[in-house]
Amino acid sequence: MGAIAEALVAYAQPLIDQTDGSVEQLEEAFSISTLCYNLGLLPEDDRDQSLNDMRASLEMDDAEFNDFRSDIIDPMLRRYEQMFPRMHSRHSNNVSPKRPFPNSPLPLSHPSMAASTEAYPGTDPYALCPCQSGRKYKFCCRKRDH
């Protein structure tokens, strides 16, 4: 198993421990941990809105939802912040959006931020070249630009 998978299993472990080991309960534990992980990726201000948006699909009354949130969601969000502090810190106000990790040496680049001198900005290097040559862009017009 890869490092990312191991980290996600470790994150879900408290929920896994509460199951009887059946496939159905394990799937539910992983689904809930995925929900919590994805909520953790959101800025704190957006989490409540996302939970309210999905509340109807959970088919719980107010008391059940509040118990679910206080017993499962909130502890898993705290666990997320402890286990993945660098992921959590990217939403703090002192970090530039172009530098999601405070110590990253260079801003992240994106194909849409391609240099204007490029023949076909934003074209995937491994896509067929837009000039219709039949070659991959990386080995055709992009190579000519560099």
DSSP file (Angstrom, degrees, kcal/mol; ACC not computed):
  #  RESIDUE AA STRUCTURE BP1 BP2  ACC     N-H-->O    O-->H-N    N-H-->O    O-->H-N    TCO  KAPPA ALPHA  PHI   PSI    X-CA   Y-CA   Z-CA
    1    1 A M              0   0    0      0, 0.0     2,-0.0     0, 0.0     0, 0.0   0.000 360.0 360.0 360.0 142.3    0.0    0.0    0.0
    2    2 A G     >  -     0   0    0      1,-0.1     4,-2.5     4,-0.0     5,-0.2  -0.235 360.0-104.2 -78.0 168.6    1.3    3.5   -0.8
    3    3 A A  H  > S+     0   0    0      1,-0.2     4,-2.2     2,-0.2     5,-0.1   0.865 119.8  50.6 -62.5 -39.0    2.0    6.3    1.7
    4    4 A I  H  > S+     0   0    0      2,-0.2     4,-2.3     1,-0.2    -1,-0.2   0.935 111.3  47.7 -66.9 -44.6   -1.1    8.2    0.8
    5    5 A A  H  > S+     0   0    0      1,-0.2     4,-2.4     2,-0.2    -2,-0.2   0.905 111.6  51.1 -61.9 -41.5   -3.3    5.1    1.2
    6    6 A E  H  X S+     0   0    0     -4,-2.5     4,-2.5     1,-0.2    -1,-0.2   0.901 109.7  50.1 -63.1 -40.4   -1.7    4.3    4.5
    7    7 A A  H  X S+     0   0    0     -4,-2.2     4,-2.2     2,-0.2    -1,-0.2   0.897 111.4  48.4 -65.1 -39.6   -2.2    7.9    5.8
    8    8 A L  H  X S+     0   0    0     -4,-2.3     4,-2.0     2,-0.2    -2,-0.2   0.875 111.8  48.8 -69.3 -36.7   -5.9    7.7    4.8
    9    9 A V  H  X S+     0   0    0     -4,-2.4     4,-0.9     2,-0.2    -2,-0.2   0.916 111.4  50.1 -66.8 -42.0   -6.4    4.4    6.5
   10   10 A A  H  < S+     0   0    0     -4,-2.5     3,-0.5     1,-0.2    -2,-0.2   0.895 110.3  51.0 -61.7 -39.4   -4.7    5.7    9.6
   11   11 A Y  H  < S+     0   0    0     -4,-2.2    -1,-0.2     1,-0.2     4,-0.2   0.900 113.9  43.7 -63.0 -41.0   -7.0    8.7    9.5
   12   12 A A  H >X S+     0   0    0     -4,-2.0     4,-2.2     1,-0.2     3,-1.2   0.559  85.3 102.8 -80.8  -8.5  -10.1    6.5    9.2
   13   13 A Q  H 3X S+     0   0    0     -4,-0.9     4,-2.8    -3,-0.5    -1,-0.2   0.819  74.2  55.4 -51.2 -43.5   -8.8    4.1   11.9
   14   14 A P  H 3> S+     0   0    0      0, 0.0     4,-0.6     0, 0.0    -1,-0.3   0.892 113.4  42.9 -58.5 -36.4  -11.1    5.4   14.7
   15   15 A L  H X4 S+     0   0    0     -3,-1.2     3,-0.6    -4,-0.2     4,-0.2   0.869 112.6  52.7 -75.4 -36.1  -14.2    4.7   12.5
   16   16 A I  H >< S+     0   0    0     -4,-2.2     3,-1.7     1,-0.2     5,-0.2   0.898 104.0  57.8 -63.1 -40.4  -12.8    1.4   11.3
   17   17 A D  H 3< S+     0   0    0     -4,-2.8    -1,-0.2     1,-0.3    -2,-0.2   0.744 100.6  57.9 -62.9 -23.4  -12.3    0.3   15.0
   18   18 A Q  T << S+     0   0    0     -4,-0.6    -1,-0.3    -3,-0.6    -2,-0.2   0.488  92.4  90.0 -86.2  -2.7  -16.0    0.9   15.6
   19   19 A T  S <  S-     0   0    0     -3,-1.7    -3,-0.0    -4,-0.2     7,-0.0  -0.414  78.7-129.4 -89.5 167.9  -17.1   -1.5   12.9
   20   20 A D        -     0   0    0     -2,-0.1     3,-0.1     2,-0.1    -1,-0.1   0.348  56.6-102.7 -93.0   4.7  -17.8   -5.3   13.2
   21   21 A G  S    S+     0   0    0      1,-0.3     2,-0.1    -5,-0.2    -4,-0.0   0.395  76.0 141.4  91.2  -3.0  -15.5   -5.9   10.2
   22   22 A S     >  -     0   0    0      1,-0.1     4,-2.5     4,-0.0    -1,-0.3  -0.376  62.6-118.9 -71.6 154.0  -18.3   -6.4    7.8
   23   23 A V  H  > S+     0   0    0      1,-0.2     4,-2.7     2,-0.2     5,-0.2   0.897 112.8  53.7 -59.1 -42.1  -17.9   -5.0    4.3
   24   24 A E  H  > S+     0   0    0      1,-0.2     4,-2.1     2,-0.2    -1,-0.2   0.927 111.6  43.3 -61.3 -45.9  -20.9   -2.8    4.7
   25   25 A Q  H  > S+     0   0    0      2,-0.2     4,-2.4     1,-0.2    -1,-0.2   0.868 113.3  51.8 -70.8 -35.1  -19.7   -1.2    7.9
   26   26 A L  H  X S+     0   0    0     -4,-2.5     4,-2.5     2,-0.2     5,-0.2   0.916 110.0  49.6 -65.3 -41.7  -16.2   -0.8    6.6
   27   27 A E  H  X S+     0   0    0     -4,-2.7     4,-2.3    -5,-0.2    -2,-0.2   0.906 111.5  49.2 -61.8 -41.1  -17.5    1.0    3.5
   28   28 A E  H  X S+     0   0    0     -4,-2.1     4,-2.6    -5,-0.2    -2,-0.2   0.908 110.1  51.1 -64.7 -41.5  -19.6    3.2    5.7
   29   29 A A  H  X S+     0   0    0     -4,-2.4     4,-2.4     1,-0.2    -2,-0.2   0.918 112.8  45.3 -61.8 -44.1  -16.5    4.0    7.8
   30   30 A F  H  X S+     0   0    0     -4,-2.5     4,-2.3     2,-0.2    -1,-0.2   0.865 111.7  52.8 -68.8 -35.0  -14.5    4.9    4.8
   31   31 A S  H  X S+     0   0    0     -4,-2.3     4,-2.3    -5,-0.2    -2,-0.2   0.929 111.8  45.2 -64.5 -44.1  -17.3    7.0    3.3
   32   32 A I  H  X S+     0   0    0     -4,-2.6     4,-2.5     2,-0.2    -2,-0.2   0.904 112.8  50.3 -67.0 -40.6  -17.6    9.0    6.5
   33   33 A S  H  X S+     0   0    0     -4,-2.4     4,-2.5     2,-0.2    -1,-0.2   0.880 110.4  50.6 -66.2 -35.3  -13.9    9.4    6.8
   34   34 A T  H  X S+     0   0    0     -4,-2.3     4,-2.7     2,-0.2    -2,-0.2   0.913 109.5  51.0 -65.7 -42.4  -13.7   10.6    3.2
   35   35 A L  H  X S+     0   0    0     -4,-2.3     4,-2.2     1,-0.2    -2,-0.2   0.936 112.9  45.6 -57.0 -47.8  -16.5   13.1    3.9
   36   36 A C  H  X S+     0   0    0     -4,-2.5     4,-2.3     2,-0.2    -2,-0.2   0.892 111.6  51.6 -66.3 -40.0  -14.6   14.4    6.9
   37   37 A Y  H  X S+     0   0    0     -4,-2.5     4,-1.2     2,-0.2    -1,-0.2   0.934 111.4  47.5 -61.2 -45.9  -11.4   14.6    5.0
   38   38 A N  H  X S+     0   0    0     -4,-2.7     4,-0.7     1,-0.2     3,-0.2   0.869 110.6  51.6 -65.6 -36.2  -13.0   16.6    2.2
   39   39 A L  H >< S+     0   0    0     -4,-2.2     3,-1.0     1,-0.2    -1,-0.2   0.891 105.4  57.2 -64.0 -38.1  -14.6   18.9    4.8
   40   40 A G  H 3< S+     0   0    0     -4,-2.3    -1,-0.2     1,-0.3    -2,-0.2   0.791  98.8  59.8 -63.5 -27.9  -11.2   19.4    6.3
   41   41 A L  H 3< S+     0   0    0     -4,-1.2    -1,-0.3    -3,-0.2    -2,-0.2   0.756  93.5  83.5 -70.6 -23.8   -9.9   20.6    2.9
   42   42 A L  S << S-     0   0    0     -3,-1.0    49,-0.1    -4,-0.7     5,-0.1  -0.457  95.5 -97.9 -78.7 151.5  -12.5   23.4    3.0
   43   43 A P    >>  -     0   0    0      0, 0.0     3,-1.7     0, 0.0     4,-0.9  -0.397  40.3-111.2 -60.0 147.8  -11.9   26.7    4.8
   44   44 A E  H >> S+     0   0    0      1,-0.3     3,-0.7     2,-0.2     4,-0.7   0.838 116.5  60.5 -54.7 -35.7  -13.6   26.6    8.2
   45   45 A D  H 34 S+     0   0    0      1,-0.2     4,-0.5     2,-0.1    -1,-0.3   0.794 106.4  47.0 -63.1 -27.7  -16.1   29.2    7.1
   46   46 A D  H <> S+     0   0    0     -3,-1.7     4,-2.1     1,-0.2    -1,-0.2   0.603  92.4  79.1 -90.4 -12.9  -17.4   26.9    4.3
   47   47 A R  H <X S+     0   0    0     -4,-0.9     4,-2.6    -3,-0.7     5,-0.2   0.922  91.4  50.1 -64.5 -45.1  -17.7   23.7    6.3
   48   48 A D  H  X S+     0   0    0     -4,-0.7     4,-2.5     1,-0.2    -1,-0.2   0.913 110.6  50.4 -60.8 -42.1  -21.0   24.5    7.9
   49   49 A Q  H  > S+     0   0    0     -4,-0.5     4,-2.2     2,-0.2    -1,-0.2   0.913 110.8  49.0 -63.1 -42.1  -22.5   25.4    4.6
   50   50 A S  H  X S+     0   0    0     -4,-2.1     4,-1.8     2,-0.2    -2,-0.2   0.910 111.3  49.4 -64.7 -41.8  -21.4   22.1    3.0
   51   51 A L  H  X S+     0   0    0     -4,-2.6     4,-1.0     1,-0.2    -2,-0.2   0.913 111.5  49.0 -63.4 -41.4  -22.7   20.1    5.9
   52   52 A N  H  X S+     0   0    0     -4,-2.5     4,-0.5     1,-0.2     3,-0.3   0.878 108.9  53.9 -65.0 -36.4  -26.1   22.0    5.7
   53   53 A D  H  < S+     0   0    0     -4,-2.2     3,-0.3     1,-0.2     4,-0.3   0.868 115.2  38.8 -65.3 -36.3  -26.1   21.3    1.9
   54   54 A M  H  X S+     0   0    0     -4,-1.8     4,-0.9     1,-0.2     3,-0.5   0.524  90.9  93.0 -92.6  -4.5  -25.7   17.5    2.4
   55   55 A R  H >X>S+     0   0    0     -4,-1.0     3,-0.8    -3,-0.3     5,-0.6   0.873  81.2  55.3 -57.4 -41.2  -27.9   17.3    5.5
   56   56 A A  H ><5S+     0   0    0     -4,-0.5     3,-1.0    -3,-0.3    -1,-0.2   0.871 104.7  53.4 -62.2 -37.2  -31.0   16.4    3.5
   57   57 A S  H 345S+     0   0    0     -3,-0.5    -1,-0.3    -4,-0.3    -2,-0.2   0.707  99.1  63.7 -73.3 -17.5  -29.3   13.4    1.8
   58   58 A L  H <<5S-     0   0    0     -4,-0.9    -1,-0.2    -3,-0.8    -2,-0.2   0.651  95.1-143.3 -79.2 -14.5  -28.3   12.0    5.2
   59   59 A E  T <<5 +     0   0    0     -3,-1.0     2,-0.3    -4,-0.5    -3,-0.1   0.919  49.3 138.6  52.1  52.5  -32.0   11.5    6.1
   60   60 A M      < -     0   0    0     -5,-0.6    -1,-0.2     4,-0.0    -2,-0.1  -0.945  51.0-126.1-123.8 145.7  -31.5   12.5    9.8
   61   61 A D     >  -     0   0    0     -2,-0.3     4,-2.7     1,-0.1     5,-0.2  -0.297  43.1 -90.5 -78.6 177.2  -33.7   14.6   12.0
   62   62 A D  H  > S+     0   0    0      1,-0.2     4,-2.6     2,-0.2     5,-0.2   0.901 126.0  47.4 -58.2 -45.5  -32.1   17.5   13.9
   63   63 A A  H  > S+     0   0    0      2,-0.2     4,-2.3     1,-0.2    -1,-0.2   0.924 113.6  47.4 -64.8 -44.5  -31.2   15.5   17.0
   64   64 A E  H  > S+     0   0    0      2,-0.2     4,-2.7     1,-0.2    -1,-0.2   0.915 113.5  48.5 -62.1 -43.0  -29.6   12.7   15.0
   65   65 A F  H  X S+     0   0    0     -4,-2.7     4,-2.8     2,-0.2    -2,-0.2   0.919 110.8  49.9 -65.0 -43.4  -27.7   15.1   12.9
   66   66 A N  H  X S+     0   0    0     -4,-2.6     4,-2.5    -5,-0.2    -1,-0.2   0.897 113.2  46.8 -63.0 -39.8  -26.4   17.1   15.9
   67   67 A D  H  X S+     0   0    0     -4,-2.3     4,-2.8     2,-0.2     5,-0.3   0.923 112.2  50.5 -65.4 -44.0  -25.3   13.9   17.6
   68   68 A F  H  X>S+     0   0    0     -4,-2.7     4,-2.0     1,-0.2     5,-1.8   0.908 113.3  46.4 -59.2 -43.3  -23.6   12.7   14.3
   69   69 A R  I  <>S+     0   0    0     -4,-2.8     5,-3.2     3,-0.2    -2,-0.2   0.938 117.6  40.3 -67.7 -46.8  -21.8   16.0   14.0
   70   70 A S  I  <5S+     0   0    0     -4,-2.5    -2,-0.2    -5,-0.2    -1,-0.2   0.838 123.1  39.6 -74.2 -31.4  -20.6   16.2   17.6
   71   71 A D  I  <5S+     0   0    0     -4,-2.8    -2,-0.2    -5,-0.2    -1,-0.2   0.775 136.4   5.6 -88.4 -27.8  -19.7   12.5   18.0
   72   72 A I  I  X5S+     0   0    0     -4,-2.0     4,-2.0    -5,-0.3    -3,-0.2   0.750 124.6  47.0-123.2 -56.5  -18.2   11.8   14.6
   73   73 A I  I  ><S+     0   0    0     -5,-1.8     4,-2.3     1,-0.2     5,-0.2   0.954 113.5  45.2 -62.8 -54.1  -17.7   14.8   12.3
   74   74 A D  H  ><S+     0   0    0     -5,-3.2     4,-2.2     1,-0.2    -1,-0.2   0.913 114.6  47.5 -61.4 -45.2  -16.2   17.3   14.7
   75   75 A P  H  > S+     0   0    0      0, 0.0     4,-2.3     0, 0.0    -1,-0.2   0.890 112.6  50.3 -63.2 -35.5  -13.7   14.7   16.2
   76   76 A M  H  X S+     0   0    0     -4,-2.0     4,-2.4     2,-0.2    -2,-0.2   0.856 108.8  51.9 -70.4 -33.2  -12.7   13.6   12.7
   77   77 A L  H  X S+     0   0    0     -4,-2.3     4,-2.2     2,-0.2    -1,-0.2   0.899 110.2  48.5 -67.5 -39.5  -12.1   17.2   11.7
   78   78 A R  H  X S+     0   0    0     -4,-2.2     4,-1.7     2,-0.2    -2,-0.2   0.908 111.6  50.4 -64.0 -40.4   -9.9   17.8   14.7
   79   79 A R  H  X S+     0   0    0     -4,-2.3     4,-3.0     2,-0.2     5,-0.3   0.901 108.0  53.4 -62.4 -41.1   -8.1   14.6   13.8
   80   80 A Y  H  X S+     0   0    0     -4,-2.4     4,-2.8     1,-0.2    -2,-0.2   0.937 108.2  49.4 -58.0 -48.0   -7.7   15.9   10.2
   81   81 A E  H  < S+     0   0    0     -4,-2.2    -1,-0.2     1,-0.2    -2,-0.2   0.835 115.0  45.0 -63.7 -32.7   -6.1   19.1   11.5
   82   82 A Q  H  < S+     0   0    0     -4,-1.7    -2,-0.2    -5,-0.1    -1,-0.2   0.898 118.9  40.2 -76.3 -41.9   -3.7   17.1   13.7
   83   83 A M  H  < S+     0   0    0     -4,-3.0    -2,-0.2     1,-0.2    -3,-0.2   0.802 126.6  31.9 -79.7 -29.4   -2.7   14.5   11.1
   84   84 A F     X  +     0   0    0     -4,-2.8     4,-2.1    -5,-0.3     3,-0.3  -0.489  67.6 154.7-126.2  61.5   -2.5   16.8    8.1
   85   85 A P  H  > S+     0   0    0      0, 0.0     4,-2.5     0, 0.0    -1,-0.1   0.840  73.9  53.8 -63.7 -33.4   -1.3   20.2    9.5
   86   86 A R  H  > S+     0   0    0      2,-0.2     4,-0.8     1,-0.2    -2,-0.1   0.874 109.2  49.1 -69.3 -34.7    0.3   21.4    6.3
   87   87 A M  H  4 S+     0   0    0     -3,-0.3     3,-0.5     1,-0.2    -1,-0.2   0.905 114.6  45.8 -66.9 -40.4   -3.0   20.8    4.4
   88   88 A H  H >< S+     0   0    0     -4,-2.1     3,-1.5     1,-0.2    -2,-0.2   0.868 105.8  59.5 -70.5 -36.8   -4.9   22.6    7.1
   89   89 A S  H >< S+     0   0    0     -4,-2.5     3,-1.8     1,-0.3    -1,-0.2   0.697  85.7  77.8 -69.5 -17.5   -2.4   25.5    7.2
   90   90 A R  T 3< S+     0   0    0     -4,-0.8    -1,-0.3    -3,-0.5    -2,-0.1   0.682  91.9  54.0 -67.2 -13.6   -2.9   26.4    3.6
   91   91 A H  T <  S+     0   0    0     -3,-1.5    -1,-0.3    -4,-0.2    -2,-0.2   0.435  82.9 111.5 -98.2   0.4   -6.2   28.1    4.5
   92   92 A S  S X  S-     0   0    0     -3,-1.8     3,-1.2    -4,-0.1    -3,-0.0  -0.357  78.1-117.8 -72.3 158.0   -4.7   30.3    7.1
   93   93 A N  T 3  S+     0   0    0      1,-0.3    -1,-0.1    -2,-0.0    -3,-0.0   0.669 106.7  63.5 -71.9 -17.0   -4.7   34.0    6.3
   94   94 A N  T 3  S+     0   0    0     -5,-0.1     2,-0.5     2,-0.1    -1,-0.3   0.352  86.5  84.7 -92.7   8.8   -0.9   34.4    6.4
   95   95 A V  S <  S-     0   0    0     -3,-1.2     6,-0.0    -6,-0.1     0, 0.0  -0.937  78.4-126.4-114.0 128.9   -0.2   32.0    3.4
   96   96 A S    >   -     0   0    0     -2,-0.5     3,-1.3     3,-0.2    -2,-0.1  -0.442  17.5-127.7 -67.5 140.9   -0.4   33.3   -0.1
   97   97 A P  T 3  S+     0   0    0      0, 0.0    -1,-0.1     0, 0.0    -7,-0.0   0.782 111.7  56.0 -61.9 -25.1   -2.7   31.3   -2.4
   98   98 A K  T 3  S+     0   0    0      1,-0.3    10,-1.9     9,-0.1     3,-0.1   0.662 111.9  44.4 -79.7 -14.8    0.1   30.9   -4.9
   99   99 A R    <   +     0   0    0     -3,-1.3    -1,-0.3     8,-0.2    -3,-0.2  -0.743  66.9 174.7-126.7  82.1    2.3   29.3   -2.1
  100  100 A P  S    S+     0   0    0      0, 0.0    -1,-0.1     0, 0.0    -2,-0.1   0.757  72.8  54.0 -64.5 -23.5    0.0   26.9   -0.3
  101  101 A F  S >  S-     0   0    0      1,-0.1     3,-2.2    -3,-0.1    -5,-0.1  -0.959  85.5-135.8-113.2 127.3    2.9   25.7    1.9
  102  102 A P  T 3  S+     0   0    0      0, 0.0    -1,-0.1     0, 0.0    -6,-0.1   0.775 101.5  43.3 -54.8 -32.8    4.7   28.4    3.7
  103  103 A N  T 3  S+     0   0    0     -3,-0.0     3,-0.0     3,-0.0    -4,-0.0   0.308  78.6 128.0 -98.3  10.0    8.2   27.1    2.9
  104  104 A S    <   -     0   0    0     -3,-2.2     4,-0.0     1,-0.1     0, 0.0  -0.495  52.4-147.0 -69.5 132.1    7.7   26.3   -0.7
  105  105 A P  S    S+     0   0    0      0, 0.0    -1,-0.1     0, 0.0    -6,-0.0   0.831  75.3  31.0 -71.6 -32.5   10.4   28.0   -2.7
  106  106 A L  S    S-     0   0    0     -8,-0.0     3,-0.1     3,-0.0     2,-0.0  -0.922  86.2-104.8-127.6 149.6    8.4   28.7   -5.9
  107  107 A P        -     0   0    0      0, 0.0    -8,-0.2     0, 0.0     2,-0.1  -0.385  47.7-100.1 -64.7 151.3    4.8   29.5   -6.6
  108  108 A L        -     0   0    0    -10,-1.9     2,-0.3    -2,-0.0    -4,-0.0  -0.474  37.7-142.1 -70.8 143.4    2.8   26.6   -8.1
  109  109 A S        -     0   0    0     -2,-0.1     5,-0.1    -3,-0.1    -1,-0.0  -0.710  13.2-164.9-105.2 161.6    2.4   26.8  -11.9
  110  110 A H    >   -     0   0    0     -2,-0.3     3,-2.9     1,-0.1    12,-0.1  -0.989  33.7-114.0-142.6 146.0   -0.7   25.9  -13.8
  111  111 A P  G >  S+     0   0    0      0, 0.0     3,-1.4     0, 0.0    11,-0.4   0.818 116.7  60.8 -52.7 -31.0   -1.1   25.3  -17.6
  112  112 A S  G 3  S+     0   0    0      1,-0.3    11,-0.0    10,-0.1    -3,-0.0   0.634  98.0  59.8 -72.2 -10.2   -3.4   28.4  -17.8
  113  113 A M  G <  S+     0   0    0     -3,-2.9    -1,-0.3     9,-0.0     3,-0.1   0.066  79.0 143.5-101.3  23.3   -0.4   30.4  -16.5
  114  114 A A    <   -     0   0    0     -3,-1.4    -2,-0.0     1,-0.1     0, 0.0  -0.209  61.9 -88.8 -64.4 153.2    1.8   29.4  -19.5
  115  115 A A    >   -     0   0    0      1,-0.1     3,-1.5     2,-0.1    -1,-0.1  -0.307  30.4-126.7 -62.2 145.0    4.1   32.0  -21.0
  116  116 A S  T 3  S+     0   0    0      1,-0.3    -1,-0.1    -3,-0.1    -2,-0.1   0.666 105.4  68.7 -70.6 -14.1    2.5   34.1  -23.7
  117  117 A T  T 3  S+     0   0    0      3,-0.1    -1,-0.3    28,-0.0     2,-0.1   0.603  75.5 107.4 -78.7 -10.0    5.4   33.2  -26.1
  118  118 A E  S <  S-     0   0    0     -3,-1.5    24,-0.1     1,-0.1    23,-0.0  -0.438  74.9-131.1 -70.1 140.6    4.1   29.6  -26.3
  119  119 A A  S    S+     0   0    0      1,-0.3    -1,-0.1    22,-0.3    23,-0.1   0.909 100.0  15.7 -60.3 -45.6    2.4   28.7  -29.6
  120  120 A Y  S >  S-     0   0    0      3,-0.1     3,-1.8    17,-0.1    -1,-0.3  -0.717  87.6-150.6-130.9  80.6   -0.7   27.1  -28.0
  121  121 A P  T 3  S+     0   0    0      0, 0.0     3,-0.1     0, 0.0    -9,-0.1  -0.195  78.6  19.7 -57.0 139.1   -0.8   28.2  -24.3
  122  122 A G  T 3  S+     0   0    0    -11,-0.4     2,-0.3     1,-0.3   -10,-0.1   0.400  85.6 141.0  85.3  -2.5   -2.4   25.8  -22.0
  123  123 A T    <   -     0   0    0     -3,-1.8    -1,-0.3   -12,-0.1    -3,-0.1  -0.577  59.5-113.0 -75.6 131.8   -2.1   22.8  -24.3
  124  124 A D    >   -     0   0    0     -2,-0.3     3,-1.7     1,-0.1    13,-0.3  -0.425  21.3-130.0 -61.4 133.4   -1.2   19.6  -22.5
  125  125 A P  T 3  S+     0   0    0      0, 0.0    13,-2.8     0, 0.0    14,-0.3   0.791 106.7  46.5 -58.1 -28.4    2.3   18.5  -23.5
  126  126 A Y  T 3  S+     0   0    0     11,-0.2     2,-0.1    10,-0.1     3,-0.1   0.376  91.3 100.9 -99.2   4.8    1.2   15.0  -24.2
  127  127 A A  S <  S-     0   0    0     -3,-1.7    10,-3.1     1,-0.1    11,-0.3  -0.481  90.2 -85.6 -81.0 159.1   -1.9   16.0  -26.2
  128  128 A L  B     -A  136   0A   0      8,-0.2     8,-0.2    -2,-0.1    -1,-0.1  -0.419  57.0 -97.6 -62.8 140.7   -1.8   15.9  -30.0
  129  129 A C    >   -     0   0    0      6,-3.1     3,-1.7     1,-0.1     5,-0.4  -0.357  21.9-133.8 -64.5 134.5   -0.4   19.1  -31.4
  130  130 A P  T 3  S+     0   0    0      0, 0.0    -1,-0.1     0, 0.0    -2,-0.1   0.644  99.3  76.8 -63.5 -13.5   -3.1   21.6  -32.4
  131  131 A C  T 3  S-     0   0    0      1,-0.1    -2,-0.1     6,-0.0    -3,-0.0   0.471 107.8-120.6 -77.8   1.6   -1.1   22.3  -35.7
  132  132 A Q  S <  S+     0   0    0     -3,-1.7    -1,-0.1     3,-0.1    -4,-0.0   0.694  73.0 132.5  72.0  21.2   -2.5   19.0  -36.9
  133  133 A S  S    S-     0   0    0     -4,-0.2     3,-0.1     2,-0.2    -1,-0.1   0.726  70.5-124.1 -75.1 -20.2    1.0   17.4  -37.4
  134  134 A G  S    S+     0   0    0     -5,-0.4     2,-0.2     1,-0.4    -1,-0.1   0.388  75.7 112.2  90.4  -3.7   -0.1   14.2  -35.7
  135  135 A R  S    S-     0   0    0      1,-0.1    -6,-3.1    -6,-0.1    -1,-0.4  -0.595  79.4 -90.5 -97.5 163.2    2.8   14.5  -33.2
  136  136 A K  B >   -A  128   0A   0     -8,-0.2     3,-1.1    -2,-0.2     4,-0.5  -0.480  34.9-121.0 -70.9 144.4    2.5   15.3  -29.5
  137  137 A Y  G > >S+     0   0    0    -10,-3.1     5,-1.7   -13,-0.3     3,-1.3   0.851 110.4  61.5 -54.5 -39.2    2.6   19.0  -28.6
  138  138 A K  G 3 5S+     0   0    0    -13,-2.8    -1,-0.3   -11,-0.3   -12,-0.1   0.850 112.0  37.2 -57.6 -36.3    5.7   18.5  -26.4
  139  139 A F  G < 5S+     0   0    0     -3,-1.1    -1,-0.3   -14,-0.3    -2,-0.2   0.347 124.1  39.5 -99.7   5.7    7.7   17.2  -29.4
  140  140 A C  T <>5S-     0   0    0     -3,-1.3     4,-1.4    -4,-0.5     3,-0.2   0.394 125.0  -3.3-119.5-108.0    6.2   19.6  -32.0
  141  141 A C  H  >5S+     0   0    0      1,-0.2     4,-1.3     2,-0.2   -22,-0.3   0.813 128.8  56.1 -67.3 -31.9    5.3   23.2  -31.6
  142  142 A R  H  ><S+     0   0    0     -5,-1.7     4,-1.1     1,-0.2    -1,-0.2   0.905 105.9  52.1 -65.5 -38.8    6.2   23.5  -27.9
  143  143 A K  H  4 S+     0   0    0     -6,-0.7     3,-0.3    -3,-0.2    -1,-0.2   0.874 106.4  54.0 -64.2 -36.8    9.7   22.2  -28.6
  144  144 A R  H  < S+     0   0    0     -4,-1.4    -1,-0.2     1,-0.2    -2,-0.2   0.822 105.0  55.1 -66.2 -31.1   10.1   24.9  -31.3
  145  145 A D  H  <        0   0    0     -4,-1.3    -1,-0.2     1,-0.2    -2,-0.2   0.780 360.0 360.0 -73.7 -26.5    9.1   27.6  -28.8
  146  146 A H     <        0   0    0     -4,-1.1    -1,-0.2    -3,-0.3    -2,-0.2   0.474 360.0 360.0 -90.1 360.0   11.8   26.6  -26.3
